[in-house]
Amino acid sequence: MTTAATTPTGFLIRGSRVFDGTSERLIEGKDVLVRDGRIAGFASGITAGDGVVTLDADGRTLMPGLIDAHYHSMLNFWPISKVLSSDFGLLCIAASTMARETLLRGFTTVRDVGGNCFPIVRATDEGLIDGPRVYPCGGFISQTSGHGDFRGPLDVPANDGAPLDYFQRVGHTLIADGVPEVIKRTREVLRMGATQIKAMAGGGVTSLYDPLDVTEYTFEEMKAIVDVAKTWNTYVAIHVNTDAAIRQWVEAGALSVEHGFFMEDRTARLLADKGVWWSMQPMADDEDALKFENPISTAKYEQCVSGLDNAIAAAKKYKVKTAFGCDMLFDPAQAAKQGKYLAKLKKWYTPYEALSMATSTNAQLLKLCGPRDPYPGDLGVVKEGAHADLLLVDGNPLENLDLVADPDKNFVVIMKGGKVYKNEIR
């Protein structure tokens, strides 16, 4: 087994059946040539040149690398109490370890929707660590007593002359109130390198001071955040659950609704009419439920996930653009279930619908950041010219979606940007 990245002049993958990310049927009889990080050829009878390593797929399924549209590089490995009290340098070391584990689960690209992940982004892009491509939001924008306000119970009223709390000082969250302040903080996170903005639009599970029914920010503040993003030719993704909060933020111009567990029929139609994305997470109160350190968050979680069936039905009814994300938080054992969460989509979607959502469809959402895109070119597809992010699967995931739940066993080759990070072909 090879786990370290290798860099020959190229790879020729022969004998595979290809799920290209968009077609419902596997494509047979075509070879895939990889050079310089891209798919240089996708045709029959390609000849390997000098220095090109041939990989005999032997009938296995070749498919695009998976994309997680709702990921937290800095928040997915320790309990929240430890994250809040740990040195930022230590967090980065832990996050770099988790980045490699994420890549080896077959997720070659993620959209990081909150937390100062910029050191991880730069270390990955510079080859210092192994990990997926990252589209970073950076610190999330939150109102006082919003989903991004993790200060202690006695930290308000705030003293304007006092230093920021540690979570804000290191850039995980940016608390802002009023139009001038939200404009400034939004511009600051874009200056840090955000490819899109994450705003806290309603009550959350892990936060203790905002009930789920709360709509966060006034319309004027919402629109100010969206308007700043527009001036940078990118978009705003919102953490939100209630129907009222979704509607108000969509009217303000937000383009990506994260979670949306309580989305109603009329609001799904609004999203469809305006071309707004719904980034959903297949969570349930089951053996894989998120674990929390306090009963308040546990009760909120149970309330949220109870609405998922209705939200999915509404989204499917109006053909809302739907993306897939995991939102694994505060537990390394939970993070290891990324593939299992993708497989949970079979309750509502066909294997083809689930796999296209986690590849080519998610890629469309990521590309909404326009000129802020750090990885120009096609992602989530097998086609000539696309980024060579590829998985070779032992079996046919279009027939058995559960194959993605056990990447250690079923992913024979994992490639990102033309580099092989796992190869079990003998």
Residue pairs with C-beta under 8 A, 6 or more apart in sequence:
1 422
1 423
1 424
2 420
2 422
2 423
2 424
3 104
3 421
3 422
4 421
5 130
5 419
5 420
5 421
6 53
6 419
6 420
6 423
7 419
8 51
8 52
8 53
9 35
9 49
9 50
9 51
9 52
10 33
10 34
10 35
10 36
10 40
10 48
10 49
10 51
10 52
10 53
10 418
11 33
11 34
11 52
11 53
11 54
11 55
11 388
11 415
11 418
11 420
12 31
12 32
12 33
12 34
12 46
12 48
12 52
12 53
12 54
12 55
13 31
13 32
13 33
13 34
13 54
13 55
13 57
13 62
13 390
13 392
13 413
14 31
14 54
14 55
14 56
14 57
15 56
15 57
15 58
15 59
16 32
16 57
16 59
16 60
16 61
16 62
16 392
17 26
17 27
17 28
17 57
17 59
17 60
17 61
17 62
17 396
18 26
18 27
18 28
18 30
18 32
18 42
18 61
18 62
18 63
18 382
19 26
19 27
19 61
19 62
19 63
19 64
19 355
19 382
19 397
19 398
20 27
20 63
20 64
20 381
20 382
20 383
21 63
21 64
21 355
21 356
21 359
21 360
21 363
21 380
21 381
21 382
22 356
22 360
22 381
24 352
24 398
25 398
26 61
26 396
26 398
29 44
30 42
30 43
30 44
31 41
31 42
31 43
31 44
31 45
31 46
32 39
32 41
32 42
32 46
32 62
32 382
32 390
33 39
33 40
33 41
33 42
33 46
33 48
33 52
34 40
34 388
34 390
34 415
34 418
35 52
35 418
36 418
37 387
37 388
37 417
37 418
37 419
38 377
38 385
38 386
38 387
38 388
38 418
39 382
39 383
39 384
39 385
39 386
39 387
39 388
40 384
41 384
42 382
42 383
42 384
48 54
55 392
55 413
55 423
55 425
56 425
57 392
57 425
58 425
60 392
60 393
60 394
60 395
60 412
61 392
61 393
61 395
61 396
61 397
61 398
62 382
62 390
62 391
62 392
62 393
63 355
63 359
63 382
63 390
63 391
63 393
63 397
64 108
64 359
64 360
64 379
64 380
64 381
64 382
64 386
64 389
64 390
64 391
65 106
65 107
65 108
65 109
65 132
65 359
65 380
65 389
65 390
65 391
65 414
65 415
65 416
66 105
66 106
66 107
66 108
66 109
66 338
66 339
66 342
66 358
66 359
66 391
66 404
67 107
67 108
67 109
67 110
67 111
67 358
67 359
67 362
67 363
67 366
67 379
67 380
68 102
68 107
68 109
68 110
68 111
68 132
68 324
68 325
68 326
68 338
68 358
68 362
69 110
69 111
69 279
69 323
69 324
69 325
69 362
69 365
69 366
70 111
70 113
70 258
70 279
70 281
70 323
70 325
70 326
70 327
71 102
71 107
71 110
71 111
71 112
71 113
71 325
71 326
71 327
71 328
72 112
72 113
72 114
72 115
72 117
72 327
72 328
72 329
73 95
73 98
73 99
73 110
73 112
73 115
73 117
73 120
73 134
74 83
74 91
74 92
74 95
74 115
74 116
74 117
74 120
74 172
75 83
75 114
75 115
75 329
75 330
76 98
76 328
76 329
76 330
76 331
76 332
76 334
76 335
77 94
77 95
77 97
77 98
77 330
77 331
77 332
77 335
78 86
78 94
78 330
78 332
79 293
79 330
79 331
80 150
80 206
80 292
80 293
80 329
80 330
81 293
83 91
83 330
84 150
84 166
84 167
88 116
88 170
92 119
92 120
95 117
95 120
96 120
96 123
96 129
96 131
98 332
98 335
99 120
99 124
99 129
99 130
99 131
99 132
100 129
100 130
100 131
101 335
101 336
102 110
102 131
102 132
102 335
102 338
103 130
103 131
103 132
103 414
103 416
103 421
104 407
104 414
104 421
104 422
105 336
105 338
105 339
105 407
105 411
106 339
106 391
106 404
106 407
106 411
106 414
107 132
107 338
108 132
108 133
108 389
108 391
108 414
108 415
108 416
109 132
109 133
109 134
109 135
109 362
109 363
109 366
109 375
109 379
109 380
109 389
110 132
110 133
110 134
110 135
111 134
111 135
111 137
111 196
111 325
111 362
111 365
111 366
112 121
112 134
112 135
112 136
112 137
113 137
113 140
113 198
113 237
113 239
113 258
113 325
114 137
114 139
114 140
114 148
114 172
114 173
114 198
114 239
115 138
115 139
115 140
115 172
115 173
116 138
116 139
116 170
116 171
116 172
116 192
117 134
117 136
117 138
118 136
118 138
118 171
118 192
118 193
120 129
120 131
120 134
121 134
121 136
121 193
121 374
123 129
123 131
124 130
124 131
124 132
124 133
124 134
125 374
130 421
132 416
133 374
133 375
133 379
133 389
133 416
133 417
135 195
135 196
135 366
135 369
135 373
135 374
135 375
136 193
136 194
136 195
137 189
137 194
137 195
137 196
137 197
137 198
137 237
138 171
138 189
138 192
138 193
138 194
138 198
139 148
139 168
139 171
139 172
139 173
139 174
139 189
139 192
140 147
140 148
140 172
140 173
140 174
140 198
140 199
140 200
140 239
141 148
141 174
141 176
141 182
141 185
141 186
141 189
141 197
141 198
141 199
141 200
141 225
142 148
142 149
142 173
142 174
142 175
142 176
142 199
142 200
142 216
143 149
143 175
143 176
143 177
143 200
143 216
143 217
143 221
144 156
144 158
144 175
144 177
145 156
145 209
145 210
146 175
146 200
146 207
146 210
146 216
146 217
147 200
147 202
147 203
147 204
147 206
147 207
147 210
147 216
147 239
148 173
148 174
148 175
148 200
148 207
149 173
149 175
149 207
149 209
149 210
150 165
150 167
150 173
150 207
151 165
151 167
155 165
163 169
167 173
168 174
168 175
171 189
171 192
174 185
174 188
174 189
175 185
176 182
176 184
176 185
176 186
177 221
178 221
179 220
179 221
179 224
182 217
182 221
182 224
182 225
183 224
183 225
183 228
186 197
186 224
186 225
186 228
186 229
187 228
189 197
190 197
190 228
190 229
190 232
190 234
194 234
194 372
195 234
195 369
195 372
195 373
195 374
196 229
196 234
196 235
196 236
196 237
196 256
196 368
196 369
196 372
197 225
197 228
197 229
197 234
197 235
197 236
197 237
198 236
198 237
198 238
198 239
198 258
199 217
199 222
199 225
199 236
199 237
199 238
199 239
199 249
199 254
200 216
200 238
200 239
201 215
201 216
201 217
201 222
201 238
201 239
201 240
201 245
201 246
201 249
201 254
202 210
202 212
202 214
202 215
202 216
202 238
202 239
202 240
202 241
202 242
202 245
202 246
203 210
203 211
203 212
203 213
203 214
203 216
203 241
203 242
203 300
204 210
204 212
204 239
204 241
204 300
205 212
205 290
205 292
205 297
205 300
205 301
205 304
206 292
206 297
206 329
206 330
208 294
208 296
208 297
210 216
212 241
212 242
212 300
212 303
212 304
213 242
214 245
215 242
215 244
215 245
215 248
216 245
217 225
219 248
219 251
219 252
222 248
222 249
222 252
222 253
222 254
223 252
223 253
225 236
225 252
226 236
226 252
226 253
226 254
227 253
229 235
229 236
230 253
232 372
233 370
233 371
233 372
234 368
234 369
234 370
234 372
235 254
235 255
235 256
235 368
235 369
236 249
236 253
236 254
236 255
236 256
237 254
237 255
237 256
237 257
237 258
237 279
238 246
238 249
238 254
238 256
238 257
238 258
239 258
239 259
240 246
240 249
240 257
240 258
240 259
240 260
241 259
241 260
241 261
241 262
241 304
241 307
242 262
243 262
243 263
243 264
243 267
246 257
246 260
246 263
246 267
246 271
247 267
247 270
249 257
250 257
250 267
250 270
250 271
250 274
250 276
254 276
255 275
255 276
255 277
255 368
256 276
256 277
256 279
256 323
256 365
256 368
257 263
257 271
257 276
257 277
257 278
257 279
258 279
258 325
258 327
259 279
259 280
259 281
259 304
259 327
260 278
260 280
260 311
261 304
261 305
261 306
261 307
261 308
261 311
262 304
262 307
262 311
263 271
263 278
263 307
263 310
263 311
263 314
263 315
264 310
264 314
265 314
265 317
267 314
268 278
268 311
268 314
268 315
268 317
268 318
268 320
269 318
270 276
271 277
271 278
271 315
271 318
271 320
271 321
272 318
272 319
272 320
272 321
275 321
276 320
276 321
277 320
277 321
277 322
277 323
277 365
277 368
278 311
278 315
278 320
278 321
278 322
278 323
279 322
279 323
279 324
279 325
279 365
280 308
280 311
280 312
280 315
280 322
280 323
280 324
280 325
281 324
281 325
281 326
281 327
281 341
282 308
282 324
282 341
282 342
282 344
282 345
282 347
282 348
283 289
283 290
283 301
283 304
283 305
283 308
283 327
283 341
284 305
284 308
284 344
285 301
285 302
285 305
285 306
288 334
288 337
288 340
288 341
288 344
289 301
289 305
290 301
290 329
290 330
290 331
290 334
291 330
291 331
291 334
292 298
292 301
292 330
309 348
312 348
314 320
315 322
316 348
321 361
321 364
321 365
322 357
322 361
323 357
323 361
323 362
323 365
324 342
324 345
324 354
324 357
324 358
324 361
324 362
326 337
326 338
326 341
326 342
328 334
328 335
328 337
328 338
328 341
337 405
339 404
339 405
339 406
339 407
340 405
342 354
342 358
342 401
342 404
342 405
343 354
343 401
343 402
343 404
343 405
345 353
345 354
345 357
345 401
346 354
346 401
346 402
349 357
351 397
351 398
351 399
351 400
351 401
352 398
354 401
355 397
355 398
355 401
355 404
359 380
359 381
360 380
360 381
361 380
362 380
363 378
363 379
363 380
363 381
364 380
366 373
366 379
367 373
367 379
375 387
377 385
377 386
377 387
378 385
378 386
378 387
379 386
379 387
379 389
380 389
382 390
387 417
388 415
388 416
388 417
388 418
389 415
389 416
389 417
390 413
390 414
390 415
391 411
391 413
391 414
391 415
392 411
392 412
392 413
392 425
393 403
393 404
393 410
393 411
393 412
394 403
394 409
394 410
394 411
394 412
395 403
395 410
396 403
397 403
397 404
403 410
404 410
407 414
411 422
412 422
412 423
412 424
412 425
413 420
413 422
413 423
413 424
413 425
414 420
414 421
414 422
415 421
